[in-house]
């Protein structure tokens, strides 16, 4: 036991003399980056492409060990342009990774680029959330399909341009009218910007995730696709079942009632409360509306 302890101490001292704090920090940061990359890749179709690349790399190593000159020469030429090929093949995934980095904690440090919401804007958002929850509850009862995109820090100008400009206050009556089956705009999505209905009949990108449950239709796939490519919060009302769902960051929360929907939107959209009389009054009003 004494020799084992001496060996462990000797090995530790050797490692301490070999590695500096810079090396330890370098390894720690690299480990976190690799772990985060694996988590992101596991949720996309890129995991199959990664497996294919690993198989090619193993085949290259085997060919090099067996001294298969022709195959080794072929792999050497393939890997020379491998980085460019990876960028082309993984373009959607790379874009998604960069967008998530921008929406993460580090990206949040650049929040000074976004104007801090005023009490008036916060009050408008609270009214809009109440209207979305009220209309979602009624459309759920009548089995009316709906798709409502709530814009946050990521601009949705390209999505808005695919629809019809509305620019009106977000009221439950207007939302229900837009998604009424006889309305020419009921098949598209409504985009809410700054607490107002900015556009209707908008087209959303569909998700490429093949692991989505089969009972989710086109609306849910569009909601997931929109939440994957931006930080928007998307509210979905199923036409077939009347189930209310919310999509955020590629994840769907289903089977919501009005209270739970209001709680999610309030936490995601409304900023930290400011201790001002105007806001406190609106908060109390919002609480009364939610209890109803």
Phi, psi and omega in degrees: 000322180295320178294321178297317179296318178296323179294319180295316179296319179296318178295321179296317179296323178295316179294323180294324178284334182278316183261138175259173178296329177296321179294317180296316178296320179299315180293320181296314180295317179297322178296317179296319179296316179295318179297316179296320179296319178296319179298319180290317182295325182298335183270001184233174178288353180295342180298325178292323178292323178296319177299320179296320179294319178297321178296319177296320180295319177295321178296323178295316179296319179295318179295324179291321179293319181277359178059045175273095191295319183295314181292321178298317177299318180297315180294322178301317179289326178293316183289341178294327178254014184296321182297316178295321179295321179297318179298319181290313184290320184265019184305313179297319181292319179296320178297320180293321178297314180296322179294320179292324176298320179292333180267357183280192183293321180294318177296331178295339177294339179267026183295346179294345177289338179258135181292139179290131183295140178275164177303325179295317179294322178297320178295320177298318179296321180294322176294320180295319179296318178299319179294319179296317180294318179297313181292322178297321180295316181289321178292331175295321179292323182269005182055047177260121181291141181211152180215109186240119180256125180254112182286140175239239185282332179280120181292140182245036182301320180296322178290318181298324181294342179278350182246201181251128181294134179243303180052067180221161177298143181279102176240154181296325180295318180292318179298316180293326178294319180297318183269005174298140188302331179277354181283140179291348182255006189288339182280338182268192181252150173263133177252125179254122180233130180055034177079007179237151176285111185274317183206160178224163181069029183277150178262132182248151177287138178276145178289149176261007180289120182271358182267008181286143180301143183290342179280000175267126182271199184296323180300315181294321179293323176292321179296317179294316179299320179293320181286338177284326184264002178203177177264018181293152172256127187243126178259131182235135171242121183285132178286329183280318186247342184077009181287135178265131181226160175229131177250135180206127180055037177080005181243137182250131172252121188248172176057057179261148169256183184298318183295314181291323176296316179298321181295317180295311181296322179296318180290326185274326189260315185283128177290176178303134183299138177262133184284076176228149182303321183298315183291319180299322178294321179292322179298317179296321178296319179296322178297321179294320179295323181290324179294328178294000000 
